[in-house]
Amino acid sequence: MLETTADELRGQWKNPSGVLSLLLLIGGDIVQKAIAQTAGYTLRLPSRRQRNSVQPLTNASGPSIRLATIPLTPVAFSFGWVAFGFSQLQSAVGDRRLLPTPEKSAIVVNCANGFQRKNESWVIDRLLRDHEICNPVDEKADSLRIDIFELGPLRKLVPDHVWWMGWLTMLAEIALAIPPWVLHGDWGTMMVVLCGNTLAFITCFLPQWRAEKWAGGTLDANNVICITRGNGRKHIMVLIGSPGSPDLETFATAKGPVRPETPFATVILAALWVCLLLSVSALQANAWYLLGAGGLGMLQNVYVAGATRRSCTTGLQLKVFERMPTITGKSVEFQDDPNPNVDLEEALRDVLPLSNWINEQGATPKDIPTWLESMDKNDGAPAWLEPVRNTQNVVRTHGALKELEKWVPGAGLAMLQIYFPTRIEYEDGNVRDNINKKFWKRASHTRRVRRQAEQARRKIEQCEGTKFV
């Protein structure tokens, strides 16, 4: 007797075994992003080595101990893993890269010379994205928001709820596989869950994930980097680096070495995922349990791939720049200065105390001009360099960039060429309003002295010690 449509639908909803093998072929890009989000945390375990080995932790009289590094990347088994395994085959014979490309365009600007690089780093892309989400701007009232941070050395990743959720999801999948085995003697679901999570763990274990994610170098001198989406976007992150900090300019384009074992491991893993797909196709009974386990893993993958996280989960140490943490330009009307002329020699005389302090033989931190710390005209700061004390009076994008230039010399000029394209030396024809022309003429003419003075001030600050949280 032929089954009716109702019978077919009833049977499918009672035991949807036929759809499981198809579900395993969707969502590969989500799995890749989830791995990229969580890759990098490592567990160090002591292991014995032979005497005379490198980096002993004990004296030479006995066997030495070294720390074995084990990557722990908790991305649970889900329906997308087979598709991801297939997609990685293309990488194995192509560029041999594992990390996904950034989701949005961004540029990294070196404020010392104005050089720009298109960002290709997953870490920088997510750093800026999460910052934008956590610090929204009023599209109508705000012209530009600038956040300034001090960048410390890379540190070990800090696990958060996103990381721990992966392990809890794996345990939940195993728990879902227990009832069919106990109640019906069907161990097929448990086999698929255990094999799937094992293959997922091995895939995430590949050292190239970590090598690609932190492929850049470190700074050997103070430097300032700005990250932004570009002209028309309303967020800028200013990162003030010091010796030992990650060099985000190199991070933006560095790819990391291609490890020789990665292509072979990728091919083997893809073959094993195909074997798991065939095994799933053979399972007919108790399909809801396997569907529940895979669906739970998919939800975890989706959440991890898109979750907003703190910078410490990427290994970056960001400390708010206490002197001026945030600058917001307001979209308000202003009255322009009718006179565009400015005395550049007078501007140089304004910063002469900085020049004398830098060039003076035997100058000590006590000799630092008082106004360089306070930025107050009562302490001698030039009127054109005194910051706007009421943040509501920072006028538009130019006003925000001028405030940035006052606190971080060179950064405002570097970003001026992004939002109002020009050379870092400043070109008069690229700025319309006279009140802005006068400031940028002075800033450009005195940039070198002010930048050197700020670097000297930072060296004093670094000698006193800076704590990162």
ABEGO torsion letter per residue (X at the ends): XBBBAAAAAAAAAABBAAAAAAAAABGAAAAAAAAAAABGBBBBBBBBBBBGBBGBABBAABBBBBBBBBBBBBBBBBAAAAAAAAAAAAAAABAGBABBBBABBBBBBBAAAGBBBBBABAAAAAAAAAAAAABBBBAAABABBBBBBBBBBBBBBBBBAAAAAAAAAAAAAAAAAAAAAAAAGBAAAAAAAAAAAAAAAAAAABAAAAAAABABBBBABBBBBBBBAEBGBABBBBBBBBBGBBBAAAAAABAEBBBAAAAAAAAAAAAAAAAAAAAAAABABGAAAAAAAAAAAAAAAAAAAABBBBAAAAGBBBBBBAABABBBBBBBBBBBBABABBBAAAAAAAAAAAAAAAABBGBBAAABBAAAAAGBAAAGBBAAABBBABAAABBEAAAAAAAAAAABBGAAAAAAAAABBBBAAEBAAABABAAAAAAAAAAAAAAAAAAAAAAAAAAAAAAAEBBBX
